[in-house]
Amino acid sequence: MKEEAAHTQTGVTIHDFFKKRSYRQPIIIVLFVNLGSQLSGFNAIINYSTRMFQAKFDQAKYLTLGVGAVNVTFTLVAFFLMERAGRRRLLLTGFISIAVCNLLMTIVDSVLHLVPELRSLQVLLVFCLISAYELGPGPISWFIAAELFDQPGRPIAMAFTSMLNWGGKFVLALLFPPLLKICGAYVYLLFMTVALLAFTFTWIRLPETKGRTFDDIAEEFRGAEGIPLHNKTGFNTFT
């Protein structure tokens, strides 16, 4: 028994991490949640908010400060909701809200030259998107891997999470300006699509981790290769 316990606590190599069958489902979930979070439009707004507002407002810098204030405020709100609402519900609510905000931003941006009065609505939508991001996908994407992996795989899983988050930020910062030139207002439809994909995958595949032990969650994935997780009793729930 002691020898078996010691073996389970032995760390895994990067090769073993990606090859181990019981880690495959959690790896895919972490991939979708993190890339869905980073490529759903939030970072484009954070990085280019001043430039976006300058074309329509004289005091764009104050609106950018407002973006930061909303960001911090809803991070604190998520802090208090995390244990009460659960990770799964906050992620689902966040992703679907981000998708709706991106759709509305596409519509508003498309008709803004005809109805300039809608620019205030555009600012409101930016604030709503930021609040939706920070209520769920923003903070949860950073730590969800720690709750999906057992102790041996957790260090590499967290490093993988960091790589996905910063890699996603870099890719979006690099691609957003040329995409904006090519697509114009319709660039937000790309973000909406990413958010909807992340929402769908989270709905089907992600178990609720609130109030469950690491071993319990890891056991659910162990040997799950080829088994649709949403067919498990009590798995595909919104609560």
ZAVOMAR-873197 format. One record per residue (C-alpha): residue in one letter; x, y, z. Coordinates in Angstrom, 1 decimal, decimal comma. Layout:
<pts>
+-----+--------+--------+--------+
: res :      x :      y :      z :
+-----+--------+--------+--------+
:   A :      X :      Y :      Z :
...
+-----+--------+--------+--------+
</pts>
This chain:
<pts>
+-----+--------+--------+--------+
: res :      x :      y :      z :
+-----+--------+--------+--------+
:   M :    0,0 :    0,0 :    0,0 :
:   K :    2,8 :    2,4 :    0,9 :
:   E :    4,6 :    1,6 :   -2,3 :
:   E :    1,5 :    2,2 :   -4,3 :
:   A :    0,8 :    5,5 :   -2,6 :
:   A :    4,4 :    6,6 :   -3,2 :
:   H :    4,0 :    5,7 :   -6,9 :
:   T :    0,9 :    7,7 :   -7,4 :
:   Q :    2,6 :   10,8 :   -6,0 :
:   T :    5,6 :   10,5 :   -8,5 :
:   G :    5,7 :   13,3 :  -10,9 :
:   V :    5,1 :   12,7 :  -14,6 :
:   T :    7,3 :   13,9 :  -17,5 :
:   I :    5,9 :   16,1 :  -20,3 :
:   H :    5,9 :   13,1 :  -22,6 :
:   D :    3,9 :   11,0 :  -20,1 :
:   F :    1,6 :   14,0 :  -19,4 :
:   F :    0,4 :   14,1 :  -23,0 :
:   K :    0,4 :   10,4 :  -23,5 :
:   K :   -1,4 :    9,2 :  -20,4 :
:   R :   -5,0 :    8,2 :  -21,3 :
:   S :   -6,6 :    9,5 :  -18,1 :
:   Y :   -5,2 :   13,0 :  -18,8 :
:   R :   -6,5 :   13,3 :  -22,4 :
:   Q :  -10,0 :   14,6 :  -21,5 :
:   P :   -8,7 :   17,1 :  -19,0 :
:   I :   -6,1 :   18,4 :  -21,4 :
:   I :   -8,7 :   19,0 :  -24,1 :
:   I :  -11,0 :   20,7 :  -21,6 :
:   V :   -8,1 :   23,0 :  -20,5 :
:   L :   -7,3 :   23,7 :  -24,1 :
:   F :  -10,8 :   24,8 :  -25,0 :
:   V :  -11,5 :   26,8 :  -21,9 :
:   N :   -8,2 :   28,7 :  -22,0 :
:   L :   -8,2 :   29,4 :  -25,8 :
:   G :  -11,9 :   30,2 :  -25,7 :
:   S :  -11,2 :   32,6 :  -22,9 :
:   Q :   -8,3 :   34,4 :  -24,6 :
:   L :   -9,7 :   34,4 :  -28,2 :
:   S :  -13,2 :   35,6 :  -27,4 :
:   G :  -12,4 :   39,3 :  -27,8 :
:   F :  -11,6 :   40,4 :  -24,2 :
:   N :   -7,9 :   41,0 :  -24,9 :
:   A :   -8,6 :   42,8 :  -28,1 :
:   I :  -10,7 :   45,3 :  -26,2 :
:   I :   -8,2 :   45,6 :  -23,3 :
:   N :   -5,3 :   46,2 :  -25,7 :
:   Y :   -7,0 :   48,5 :  -28,1 :
:   S :   -9,8 :   50,2 :  -26,1 :
:   T :   -8,2 :   53,6 :  -26,2 :
:   R :   -7,8 :   53,5 :  -30,0 :
:   M :  -11,4 :   52,2 :  -30,3 :
:   F :  -12,8 :   55,1 :  -28,2 :
:   Q :  -10,6 :   57,8 :  -29,7 :
:   A :  -12,4 :   57,8 :  -33,0 :
:   K :  -15,7 :   58,5 :  -31,3 :
:   F :  -15,0 :   60,2 :  -27,9 :
:   D :  -12,9 :   63,3 :  -27,0 :
:   Q :  -12,0 :   61,9 :  -23,6 :
:   A :  -11,2 :   58,3 :  -24,6 :
:   K :   -8,6 :   57,9 :  -21,8 :
:   Y :  -11,3 :   58,2 :  -19,2 :
:   L :  -13,3 :   55,5 :  -20,8 :
:   T :  -10,2 :   53,3 :  -20,9 :
:   L :   -9,9 :   53,9 :  -17,1 :
:   G :  -13,5 :   52,8 :  -16,9 :
:   V :  -12,6 :   49,6 :  -18,6 :
:   G :  -10,0 :   48,9 :  -16,0 :
:   A :  -12,3 :   49,8 :  -13,2 :
:   V :  -15,0 :   47,4 :  -14,5 :
:   N :  -12,3 :   44,7 :  -14,9 :
:   V :  -11,2 :   45,0 :  -11,3 :
:   T :  -14,8 :   45,3 :   -9,9 :
:   F :  -16,1 :   42,1 :  -11,5 :
:   T :  -13,0 :   40,2 :  -10,6 :
:   L :  -13,9 :   40,9 :   -7,0 :
:   V :  -17,5 :   39,9 :   -7,7 :
:   A :  -16,3 :   36,6 :   -9,1 :
:   F :  -14,2 :   36,1 :   -6,0 :
:   F :  -17,3 :   36,0 :   -3,9 :
:   L :  -19,4 :   34,0 :   -6,4 :
:   M :  -16,9 :   31,3 :   -7,1 :
:   E :  -17,8 :   28,9 :   -4,3 :
:   R :  -21,5 :   29,8 :   -4,3 :
:   A :  -22,3 :   29,5 :   -8,0 :
:   G :  -19,7 :   27,0 :   -9,0 :
:   R :  -17,0 :   27,0 :  -11,7 :
:   R :  -19,1 :   25,4 :  -14,4 :
:   R :  -22,1 :   27,7 :  -14,1 :
:   L :  -19,9 :   30,8 :  -14,1 :
:   L :  -18,0 :   29,6 :  -17,2 :
:   L :  -21,2 :   28,9 :  -19,1 :
:   T :  -22,8 :   32,2 :  -18,1 :
:   G :  -19,6 :   34,1 :  -19,0 :
:   F :  -19,1 :   32,5 :  -22,4 :
:   I :  -22,7 :   32,9 :  -23,6 :
:   S :  -22,8 :   36,5 :  -22,3 :
:   I :  -19,5 :   37,2 :  -24,2 :
:   A :  -21,0 :   35,7 :  -27,4 :
:   V :  -24,2 :   37,9 :  -27,1 :
:   C :  -22,1 :   41,0 :  -26,4 :
:   N :  -19,9 :   40,3 :  -29,5 :
:   L :  -23,0 :   39,9 :  -31,7 :
:   L :  -24,5 :   43,1 :  -30,4 :
:   M :  -21,2 :   44,9 :  -30,9 :
:   T :  -21,2 :   43,8 :  -34,6 :
:   I :  -24,7 :   45,2 :  -35,1 :
:   V :  -23,9 :   48,5 :  -33,3 :
:   D :  -20,6 :   49,0 :  -35,1 :
:   S :  -22,2 :   48,3 :  -38,5 :
:   V :  -24,8 :   51,0 :  -38,1 :
:   L :  -22,8 :   53,5 :  -36,0 :
:   H :  -22,1 :   55,7 :  -39,0 :
:   L :  -25,8 :   56,0 :  -39,6 :
:   V :  -26,8 :   56,4 :  -36,0 :
:   P :  -24,0 :   58,1 :  -34,1 :
:   E :  -26,1 :   58,2 :  -31,0 :
:   L :  -25,4 :   54,5 :  -30,5 :
:   R :  -21,8 :   55,1 :  -29,5 :
:   S :  -22,8 :   55,2 :  -25,9 :
:   L :  -24,4 :   51,8 :  -26,3 :
:   Q :  -21,1 :   50,6 :  -27,8 :
:   V :  -19,3 :   51,6 :  -24,6 :
:   L :  -21,9 :   49,9 :  -22,5 :
:   L :  -21,5 :   46,7 :  -24,5 :
:   V :  -17,7 :   46,9 :  -24,0 :
:   F :  -18,2 :   47,1 :  -20,2 :
:   C :  -20,7 :   44,2 :  -20,3 :
:   L :  -18,3 :   42,0 :  -22,2 :
:   I :  -15,5 :   42,8 :  -19,7 :
:   S :  -17,8 :   42,0 :  -16,8 :
:   A :  -18,9 :   38,7 :  -18,4 :
:   Y :  -15,3 :   37,7 :  -19,0 :
:   E :  -14,2 :   38,5 :  -15,4 :
:   L :  -17,2 :   36,7 :  -13,9 :
:   G :  -16,1 :   33,4 :  -15,2 :
:   P :  -13,7 :   32,7 :  -18,1 :
:   G :  -11,1 :   35,2 :  -17,0 :
:   P :  -10,3 :   33,9 :  -13,5 :
:   I :  -11,4 :   30,3 :  -13,8 :
:   S :   -9,3 :   29,6 :  -16,9 :
:   W :   -6,2 :   30,1 :  -14,8 :
:   F :   -6,9 :   27,6 :  -12,1 :
:   I :   -9,4 :   25,0 :  -13,6 :
:   A :   -6,5 :   22,7 :  -14,5 :
:   A :   -5,5 :   22,4 :  -10,9 :
:   E :   -8,9 :   20,9 :  -10,2 :
:   L :   -9,0 :   18,5 :  -13,1 :
:   F :   -5,6 :   16,8 :  -12,6 :
:   D :   -4,3 :   14,6 :   -9,8 :
:   Q :   -1,1 :   15,7 :   -7,9 :
:   P :    1,5 :   14,1 :  -10,3 :
:   G :    0,1 :   15,9 :  -13,3 :
:   R :   -0,8 :   19,2 :  -11,7 :
:   P :    2,5 :   21,1 :  -12,1 :
:   I :    2,7 :   20,4 :  -15,9 :
:   A :   -1,0 :   21,1 :  -16,2 :
:   M :   -0,6 :   24,6 :  -14,6 :
:   A :    2,4 :   25,3 :  -16,9 :
:   F :    0,3 :   24,2 :  -19,9 :
:   T :   -2,4 :   26,6 :  -18,7 :
:   S :    0,0 :   29,5 :  -18,5 :
:   M :    1,3 :   28,7 :  -22,0 :
:   L :   -2,2 :   28,7 :  -23,4 :
:   N :   -3,2 :   31,9 :  -21,7 :
:   W :   -0,2 :   34,0 :  -22,7 :
:   G :    0,0 :   32,3 :  -26,1 :
:   G :   -3,6 :   33,3 :  -26,7 :
:   K :   -3,0 :   36,8 :  -25,6 :
:   F :    0,0 :   37,1 :  -27,9 :
:   V :   -1,9 :   35,7 :  -31,0 :
:   L :   -4,9 :   37,9 :  -30,5 :
:   A :   -2,7 :   41,1 :  -30,0 :
:   L :   -0,9 :   40,2 :  -33,2 :
:   L :   -3,9 :   39,3 :  -35,4 :
:   F :   -6,5 :   41,8 :  -34,2 :
:   P :   -5,3 :   44,9 :  -36,2 :
:   P :   -5,1 :   43,1 :  -39,6 :
:   L :   -8,4 :   41,3 :  -38,9 :
:   L :  -10,1 :   44,6 :  -38,0 :
:   K :   -8,9 :   46,1 :  -41,3 :
:   I :  -10,1 :   43,1 :  -43,3 :
:   C :  -13,4 :   42,3 :  -41,5 :
:   G :  -14,3 :   45,7 :  -40,0 :
:   A :  -17,2 :   45,4 :  -37,6 :
:   Y :  -17,6 :   41,7 :  -38,5 :
:   V :  -14,5 :   40,8 :  -36,6 :
:   Y :  -16,6 :   40,5 :  -33,5 :
:   L :  -18,5 :   37,6 :  -35,2 :
:   L :  -15,2 :   35,7 :  -35,1 :
:   F :  -15,0 :   36,3 :  -31,4 :
:   M :  -18,6 :   35,3 :  -31,0 :
:   T :  -17,9 :   32,0 :  -32,7 :
:   V :  -15,0 :   31,2 :  -30,4 :
:   A :  -17,1 :   32,0 :  -27,4 :
:   L :  -20,0 :   29,8 :  -28,6 :
:   L :  -17,5 :   26,9 :  -29,3 :
:   A :  -16,1 :   27,3 :  -25,8 :
:   F :  -19,7 :   27,4 :  -24,3 :
:   T :  -20,7 :   24,3 :  -26,2 :
:   F :  -17,6 :   22,3 :  -25,2 :
:   T :  -17,9 :   23,4 :  -21,6 :
:   W :  -21,6 :   22,4 :  -21,5 :
:   I :  -20,9 :   18,9 :  -22,9 :
:   R :  -17,5 :   18,0 :  -21,3 :
:   L :  -16,7 :   20,0 :  -18,1 :
:   P :  -17,8 :   18,5 :  -14,8 :
:   E :  -18,6 :   20,8 :  -11,9 :
:   T :  -15,5 :   20,8 :   -9,6 :
:   K :  -16,9 :   22,8 :   -6,7 :
:   G :  -16,9 :   20,9 :   -3,5 :
:   R :  -15,2 :   17,8 :   -5,0 :
:   T :  -11,8 :   16,4 :   -4,1 :
:   F :   -8,9 :   16,2 :   -6,6 :
:   D :   -9,0 :   12,4 :   -6,4 :
:   D :  -12,7 :   12,3 :   -7,1 :
:   I :  -12,4 :   14,5 :  -10,2 :
:   A :   -9,3 :   12,6 :  -11,5 :
:   E :  -11,1 :    9,3 :  -11,0 :
:   E :  -13,9 :   10,5 :  -13,2 :
:   F :  -11,5 :   11,0 :  -16,1 :
:   R :   -9,4 :    7,9 :  -15,4 :
:   G :  -10,1 :    5,4 :  -18,1 :
:   A :  -12,6 :    7,7 :  -19,8 :
:   E :  -10,9 :    7,4 :  -23,3 :
:   G :  -13,6 :    6,7 :  -25,8 :
:   I :  -16,4 :    7,2 :  -23,2 :
:   P :  -18,6 :   10,3 :  -23,8 :
:   L :  -18,4 :   12,1 :  -20,4 :
:   H :  -21,8 :   13,7 :  -20,9 :
:   N :  -23,4 :   10,2 :  -20,8 :
:   K :  -22,3 :    9,7 :  -17,2 :
:   T :  -25,2 :   10,0 :  -14,7 :
:   G :  -25,4 :   13,5 :  -13,2 :
:   F :  -22,6 :   14,9 :  -15,4 :
:   N :  -24,3 :   17,2 :  -17,9 :
:   T :  -26,0 :   19,5 :  -15,5 :
:   F :  -26,0 :   23,3 :  -15,3 :
:   T :  -25,7 :   23,2 :  -11,5 :
+-----+--------+--------+--------+
</pts>
